[in-house]
Amino acid sequence: MKIGDRDIGKGVFITAEIGNNHNGDFETAARMIEEAARCGADGVKLQLFRAERLVTESAPSHLPHLTGGRSIFERFKGLELSKEELLKLAGVAKRAGVVFFGSVFDRESADMVEEIMPVYKIASCDITNFPLIRHVVKKCRPVIVSTGMASLEEIGAVMNEIPRDRLILLHCVSRYPAPAETVNLRSIPFLREEFGVPVGYSDHTVGSVSALGAVALGAVMIEKHFTLDKNQEMGDHRLSAEPRDLRYLVDGIRSMETMLGRYMKEPDGAELETSKVMRRSIFAREDIPVGTVLTQDMLIPLRPAVGLSPALIDDVIGRKVVRHVKKGTPLTREMLSW
């Protein structure tokens, strides 16, 4: 599966989740895209919606600190970006070398950006929104689905709506920020084994530890909220990564990928050279005359590994030496009767 020109599974796909942290300002969004690219992100993601198709005008805010005293409808209305602005932002992303895509929250927004969307994201809050999911599936693009707040049964139900060869699940905890004890990173291999699709991680914690742990557990995608200034009061800024944080995270993930290596266990070439110095051989503890039957007391394991391995001690004890062996000499096969 590809997202833009990136092969999923051949390196962790790192998404800078701009979300609504642009605060409805085009210039801020453009700068955030450029900063995310400089930090090494593979993709940038916005949240795309029209307020009247997302929430009722009378809906109260369950998170007043995110709305600045306004209704949630007014807050979302102020965060909307026009089609023209989104097309321009896609151009900014293309020039910067990052994949531009979005979480879509209504069918009209999905249609509005179809020409520039290499992949669609379904947010955790919409995992039960089958009309939207079915509309997005018709676009024949890869679909990313976050699983925050979802039961296993709800995830199983959405699996029946999206072709598995076009689906990526993201483990997610819908708390802002998510406390460490709620993160449950073992959900990543569990979901992969349970449903047989690639699984990533949408991170709502502060810092980089959980994202790095997710990579170690096999996450193919990391989504991290991104901001230019985490001290802003409204929105997701306080749990987001600033540019220096995102750069640190990207570097950490790339290092983790290198460290993970292959699904096997064998020493590399340098280790084999080290073993010659650090491992031991069976040495003569004393002078041993020809014809002597070897006992444990006559032998001692010492570095370096230039003779018979101490792992062969049971085969060596009880054998005769066929030549005189001086004290401090490593035993070799040629010295013994076999």
C-alpha positions as a Python dict, from the first residue, in 0.01 Angstrom:
ca = {
    (1, 'M'): (0, 0, 0),
    (2, 'K'): (127, 348, -86),
    (3, 'I'): (48, 689, 54),
    (4, 'G'): (172, 932, -206),
    (5, 'D'): (515, 801, -302),
    (6, 'R'): (574, 631, 37),
    (7, 'D'): (542, 254, 72),
    (8, 'I'): (367, 165, 396),
    (9, 'G'): (562, -105, 574),
    (10, 'K'): (896, -1, 425),
    (11, 'G'): (973, 253, 694),
    (12, 'V'): (751, 423, 949),
    (13, 'F'): (529, 692, 796),
    (14, 'I'): (548, 996, 1026),
    (15, 'T'): (256, 1237, 1011),
    (16, 'A'): (266, 1585, 1159),
    (17, 'E'): (-96, 1631, 1267),
    (18, 'I'): (-158, 2000, 1214),
    (19, 'G'): (-526, 1936, 1275),
    (20, 'N'): (-678, 2273, 1367),
    (21, 'N'): (-362, 2416, 1522),
    (22, 'H'): (-343, 2664, 1234),
    (23, 'N'): (-630, 2843, 1415),
    (24, 'G'): (-806, 2903, 1085),
    (25, 'D'): (-519, 3108, 941),
    (26, 'F'): (-386, 3012, 597),
    (27, 'E'): (-40, 3164, 645),
    (28, 'T'): (6, 2979, 973),
    (29, 'A'): (-98, 2652, 809),
    (30, 'A'): (151, 2707, 526),
    (31, 'R'): (433, 2780, 768),
    (32, 'M'): (347, 2470, 971),
    (33, 'I'): (367, 2253, 661),
    (34, 'E'): (710, 2391, 575),
    (35, 'E'): (833, 2347, 934),
    (36, 'A'): (706, 1988, 948),
    (37, 'A'): (890, 1911, 625),
    (38, 'R'): (1212, 2058, 763),
    (39, 'C'): (1171, 1836, 1067),
    (40, 'G'): (1162, 1525, 846),
    (41, 'A'): (793, 1437, 857),
    (42, 'D'): (659, 1222, 572),
    (43, 'G'): (313, 1374, 576),
    (44, 'V'): (107, 1662, 710),
    (45, 'K'): (-259, 1628, 799),
    (46, 'L'): (-536, 1880, 857),
    (47, 'Q'): (-891, 1834, 982),
    (48, 'L'): (-1139, 1921, 707),
    (49, 'F'): (-1501, 2003, 781),
    (50, 'R'): (-1786, 2244, 746),
    (51, 'A'): (-1923, 2338, 1087),
    (52, 'E'): (-2289, 2311, 988),
    (53, 'R'): (-2229, 1949, 880),
    (54, 'L'): (-2043, 1860, 1199),
    (55, 'V'): (-2228, 2001, 1499),
    (56, 'T'): (-2554, 2173, 1586),
    (57, 'E'): (-2543, 2547, 1645),
    (58, 'S'): (-2678, 2499, 1996),
    (59, 'A'): (-2433, 2225, 2098),
    (60, 'P'): (-2252, 2307, 2425),
    (61, 'S'): (-1877, 2271, 2442),
    (62, 'H'): (-1764, 1976, 2653),
    (63, 'L'): (-1414, 2130, 2653),
    (64, 'P'): (-1464, 2502, 2718),
    (65, 'H'): (-1089, 2570, 2717),
    (66, 'L'): (-1085, 2469, 2349),
    (67, 'T'): (-1348, 2720, 2244),
    (68, 'G'): (-1243, 3041, 2416),
    (69, 'G'): (-1590, 3099, 2555),
    (70, 'R'): (-1761, 3061, 2218),
    (71, 'S'): (-2002, 2784, 2126),
    (72, 'I'): (-1841, 2478, 1974),
    (73, 'F'): (-2016, 2564, 1646),
    (74, 'E'): (-1858, 2910, 1641),
    (75, 'R'): (-1521, 2761, 1726),
    (76, 'F'): (-1536, 2514, 1435),
    (77, 'K'): (-1667, 2782, 1199),
    (78, 'G'): (-1362, 2992, 1271),
    (79, 'L'): (-1130, 2701, 1187),
    (80, 'E'): (-1264, 2631, 839),
    (81, 'L'): (-1035, 2662, 537),
    (82, 'S'): (-1172, 2718, 188),
    (83, 'K'): (-1118, 2483, -105),
    (84, 'E'): (-888, 2741, -264),
    (85, 'E'): (-679, 2760, 52),
    (86, 'L'): (-657, 2382, 77),
    (87, 'L'): (-544, 2354, -285),
    (88, 'K'): (-274, 2611, -218),
    (89, 'L'): (-164, 2429, 97),
    (90, 'A'): (-140, 2107, -102),
    (91, 'G'): (94, 2294, -335),
    (92, 'V'): (303, 2412, -39),
    (93, 'A'): (330, 2052, 79),
    (94, 'K'): (428, 1926, -265),
    (95, 'R'): (706, 2181, -295),
    (96, 'A'): (824, 2094, 56),
    (97, 'G'): (830, 1722, -24),
    (98, 'V'): (563, 1600, 218),
    (99, 'V'): (234, 1420, 159),
    (100, 'F'): (-70, 1640, 220),
    (101, 'F'): (-393, 1480, 339),
    (102, 'G'): (-678, 1527, 581),
    (103, 'S'): (-924, 1384, 827),
    (104, 'V'): (-1260, 1444, 663),
    (105, 'F'): (-1569, 1495, 880),
    (106, 'D'): (-1841, 1521, 617),
    (107, 'R'): (-1908, 1399, 264),
    (108, 'E'): (-1891, 1746, 112),
    (109, 'S'): (-1543, 1805, 252),
    (110, 'A'): (-1432, 1465, 120),
    (111, 'D'): (-1558, 1562, -225),
    (112, 'M'): (-1408, 1911, -208),
    (113, 'V'): (-1051, 1780, -170),
    (114, 'E'): (-1077, 1461, -375),
    (115, 'E'): (-835, 1580, -641),
    (116, 'I'): (-556, 1632, -386),
    (117, 'M'): (-617, 1346, -142),
    (118, 'P'): (-385, 1043, -177),
    (119, 'V'): (-540, 897, 140),
    (120, 'Y'): (-840, 972, 360),
    (121, 'K'): (-844, 968, 739),
    (122, 'I'): (-1150, 877, 946),
    (123, 'A'): (-1115, 1022, 1295),
    (124, 'S'): (-1193, 821, 1607),
    (125, 'C'): (-1516, 1011, 1661),
    (126, 'D'): (-1646, 891, 1324),
    (127, 'I'): (-1567, 519, 1344),
    (128, 'T'): (-1944, 460, 1373),
    (129, 'N'): (-2034, 713, 1101),
    (130, 'F'): (-2103, 457, 829),
    (131, 'P'): (-2256, 706, 581),
    (132, 'L'): (-1928, 902, 581),
    (133, 'I'): (-1710, 589, 576),
    (134, 'R'): (-1903, 439, 282),
    (135, 'H'): (-1875, 765, 92),
    (136, 'V'): (-1499, 779, 146),
    (137, 'V'): (-1453, 414, 46),
    (138, 'K'): (-1601, 495, -295),
    (139, 'K'): (-1302, 722, -359),
    (140, 'C'): (-1086, 408, -398),
    (141, 'R'): (-802, 553, -191),
    (142, 'P'): (-629, 411, 116),
    (143, 'V'): (-822, 481, 435),
    (144, 'I'): (-673, 541, 779),
    (145, 'V'): (-907, 481, 1073),
    (146, 'S'): (-830, 589, 1429),
    (147, 'T'): (-971, 365, 1700),
    (148, 'G'): (-995, 594, 2002),
    (149, 'M'): (-1306, 529, 2216),
    (150, 'A'): (-1383, 220, 2003),
    (151, 'S'): (-1475, -124, 2131),
    (152, 'L'): (-1346, -436, 1960),
    (153, 'E'): (-1694, -491, 1818),
    (154, 'E'): (-1702, -141, 1667),
    (155, 'I'): (-1361, -193, 1508),
    (156, 'G'): (-1478, -528, 1372),
    (157, 'A'): (-1784, -362, 1222),
    (158, 'V'): (-1583, -97, 1039),
    (159, 'M'): (-1356, -371, 904),
    (160, 'N'): (-1656, -494, 705),
    (161, 'E'): (-1693, -153, 540),
    (162, 'I'): (-1338, -97, 410),
    (163, 'P'): (-1135, -331, 186),
    (164, 'R'): (-848, -463, 397),
    (165, 'D'): (-589, -400, 129),
    (166, 'R'): (-669, -28, 158),
    (167, 'L'): (-700, 0, 537),
    (168, 'I'): (-464, 115, 811),
    (169, 'L'): (-583, 114, 1171),
    (170, 'L'): (-437, 353, 1425),
    (171, 'H'): (-435, 266, 1792),
    (172, 'C'): (-544, 581, 1974),
    (173, 'V'): (-652, 694, 2319),
    (174, 'S'): (-896, 985, 2298),
    (175, 'R'): (-772, 1179, 2597),
    (176, 'Y'): (-603, 1517, 2564),
    (177, 'P'): (-337, 1459, 2683),
    (178, 'A'): (-347, 1084, 2742),
    (179, 'P'): (-195, 977, 3078),
    (180, 'A'): (78, 713, 3055),
    (181, 'E'): (-130, 448, 3233),
    (182, 'T'): (-401, 471, 2963),
    (183, 'V'): (-181, 434, 2655),
    (184, 'N'): (-175, 51, 2634),
    (185, 'L'): (72, 20, 2347),
    (186, 'R'): (27, -357, 2337),
    (187, 'S'): (-295, -281, 2151),
    (188, 'I'): (-77, -231, 1842),
    (189, 'P'): (37, -595, 1796),
    (190, 'F'): (-303, -710, 1925),
    (191, 'L'): (-493, -519, 1655),
    (192, 'R'): (-249, -635, 1388),
    (193, 'E'): (-295, -999, 1483),
    (194, 'E'): (-670, -967, 1541),
    (195, 'F'): (-757, -801, 1209),
    (196, 'G'): (-461, -872, 979),
    (197, 'V'): (-405, -514, 862),
    (198, 'P'): (-122, -262, 914),
    (199, 'V'): (-150, -78, 1245),
    (200, 'G'): (-6, 257, 1348),
    (201, 'Y'): (-40, 488, 1644),
    (202, 'S'): (-203, 828, 1690),
    (203, 'D'): (-21, 982, 1986),
    (204, 'H'): (-198, 1209, 2234),
    (205, 'T'): (67, 1196, 2505),
    (206, 'V'): (316, 1470, 2586),
    (207, 'G'): (667, 1383, 2469),
    (208, 'S'): (812, 1112, 2247),
    (209, 'V'): (834, 802, 2465),
    (210, 'S'): (503, 643, 2365),
    (211, 'A'): (561, 700, 1992),
    (212, 'L'): (903, 537, 2010),
    (213, 'G'): (752, 247, 2203),
    (214, 'A'): (484, 213, 1936),
    (215, 'V'): (751, 183, 1666),
    (216, 'A'): (928, -86, 1869),
    (217, 'L'): (597, -276, 1881),
    (218, 'G'): (555, -263, 1505),
    (219, 'A'): (359, 56, 1430),
    (220, 'V'): (382, 137, 1059),
    (221, 'M'): (260, 494, 1105),
    (222, 'I'): (300, 754, 1376),
    (223, 'E'): (69, 1054, 1397),
    (224, 'K'): (184, 1333, 1629),
    (225, 'H'): (2, 1661, 1689),
    (226, 'F'): (212, 1955, 1575),
    (227, 'T'): (219, 2325, 1664),
    (228, 'L'): (445, 2626, 1633),
    (229, 'D'): (375, 2731, 1993),
    (230, 'K'): (245, 2489, 2256),
    (231, 'N'): (170, 2774, 2500),
    (232, 'Q'): (-146, 2872, 2313),
    (233, 'E'): (-459, 2822, 2521),
    (234, 'M'): (-715, 2693, 2271),
    (235, 'G'): (-695, 2376, 2065),
    (236, 'D'): (-451, 2087, 2092),
    (237, 'H'): (-139, 2300, 2130),
    (238, 'R'): (-41, 2191, 2481),
    (239, 'L'): (-14, 1822, 2388),
    (240, 'S'): (150, 1896, 2052),
    (241, 'A'): (512, 1882, 1943),
    (242, 'E'): (687, 2204, 1855),
    (243, 'P'): (939, 2191, 1567),
    (244, 'R'): (1234, 2096, 1790),
    (245, 'D'): (1021, 1823, 1948),
    (246, 'L'): (913, 1686, 1611),
    (247, 'R'): (1273, 1683, 1487),
    (248, 'Y'): (1373, 1490, 1798),
    (249, 'L'): (1088, 1244, 1743),
    (250, 'V'): (1168, 1191, 1374),
    (251, 'D'): (1535, 1129, 1451),
    (252, 'G'): (1439, 891, 1731),
    (253, 'I'): (1203, 693, 1508),
    (254, 'R'): (1463, 661, 1233),
    (255, 'S'): (1717, 541, 1489),
    (256, 'M'): (1463, 296, 1630),
    (257, 'E'): (1397, 156, 1282),
    (258, 'T'): (1769, 90, 1238),
    (259, 'M'): (1794, -68, 1582),
    (260, 'L'): (1495, -299, 1523),
    (261, 'G'): (1677, -483, 1244),
    (262, 'R'): (1544, -819, 1126),
    (263, 'Y'): (1317, -1083, 1279),
    (264, 'M'): (1595, -1326, 1364),
    (265, 'K'): (1892, -1371, 1596),
    (266, 'E'): (2251, -1409, 1480),
    (267, 'P'): (2582, -1234, 1557),
    (268, 'D'): (2708, -985, 1303),
    (269, 'G'): (3062, -984, 1168),
    (270, 'A'): (3197, -741, 1424),
    (271, 'E'): (3054, -949, 1707),
    (272, 'L'): (3230, -1258, 1574),
    (273, 'E'): (3559, -1072, 1585),
    (274, 'T'): (3484, -956, 1940),
    (275, 'S'): (3408, -1312, 2044),
    (276, 'K'): (3764, -1416, 1965),
    (277, 'V'): (3885, -1176, 2234),
    (278, 'M'): (3608, -1201, 2491),
    (279, 'R'): (3520, -1569, 2483),
    (280, 'R'): (3736, -1843, 2636),
    (281, 'S'): (3925, -2155, 2540),
    (282, 'I'): (4023, -2460, 2744),
    (283, 'F'): (4380, -2406, 2866),
    (284, 'A'): (4616, -2640, 3048),
    (285, 'R'): (4632, -2543, 3415),
    (286, 'E'): (4959, -2744, 3451),
    (287, 'D'): (5207, -2937, 3240),
    (288, 'I'): (5029, -3246, 3102),
    (289, 'P'): (5252, -3540, 2990),
    (290, 'V'): (5171, -3739, 2676),
    (291, 'G'): (4922, -4021, 2739),
    (292, 'T'): (4759, -3848, 3038),
    (293, 'V'): (4384, -3889, 3077),
    (294, 'L'): (4241, -3541, 3125),
    (295, 'T'): (4051, -3441, 3439),
    (296, 'Q'): (3867, -3122, 3528),
    (297, 'D'): (4145, -3012, 3766),
    (298, 'M'): (4404, -3010, 3486),
    (299, 'L'): (4206, -2756, 3281),
    (300, 'I'): (4093, -2393, 3307),
    (301, 'P'): (3874, -2177, 3077),
    (302, 'L'): (4062, -1855, 2987),
    (303, 'R'): (4049, -1581, 2729),
    (304, 'P'): (4109, -1556, 2432),
    (305, 'A'): (3911, -1801, 2217),
    (306, 'V'): (4206, -1958, 2035),
    (307, 'G'): (4145, -2326, 2115),
    (308, 'L'): (3866, -2565, 2208),
    (309, 'S'): (3555, -2398, 2352),
    (310, 'P'): (3462, -2460, 2718),
    (311, 'A'): (3127, -2574, 2574),
    (312, 'L'): (3316, -2894, 2477),
    (313, 'I'): (3441, -2963, 2828),
    (314, 'D'): (3232, -3282, 2865),
    (315, 'D'): (3387, -3420, 2545),
    (316, 'V'): (3741, -3326, 2652),
    (317, 'I'): (3743, -3472, 3005),
    (318, 'G'): (3843, -3841, 2999),
    (319, 'R'): (4039, -3817, 2674),
    (320, 'K'): (4415, -3882, 2646),
    (321, 'V'): (4660, -3621, 2525),
    (322, 'V'): (4870, -3746, 2232),
    (323, 'R'): (5152, -3498, 2292),
    (324, 'H'): (5305, -3314, 2584),
    (325, 'V'): (5102, -3003, 2668),
    (326, 'K'): (5275, -2720, 2853),
    (327, 'K'): (5101, -2517, 3124),
    (328, 'G'): (4916, -2219, 2975),
    (329, 'T'): (4868, -2383, 2635),
    (330, 'P'): (4520, -2376, 2472),
    (331, 'L'): (4394, -2722, 2386),
    (332, 'T'): (4321, -2806, 2021),
    (333, 'R'): (4164, -3115, 1865),
    (334, 'E'): (4500, -3231, 1738),
    (335, 'M'): (4630, -3266, 2096),
    (336, 'L'): (4366, -3526, 2192),
    (337, 'S'): (4271, -3878, 2100),
    (338, 'W'): (3921, -3887, 1955),
}
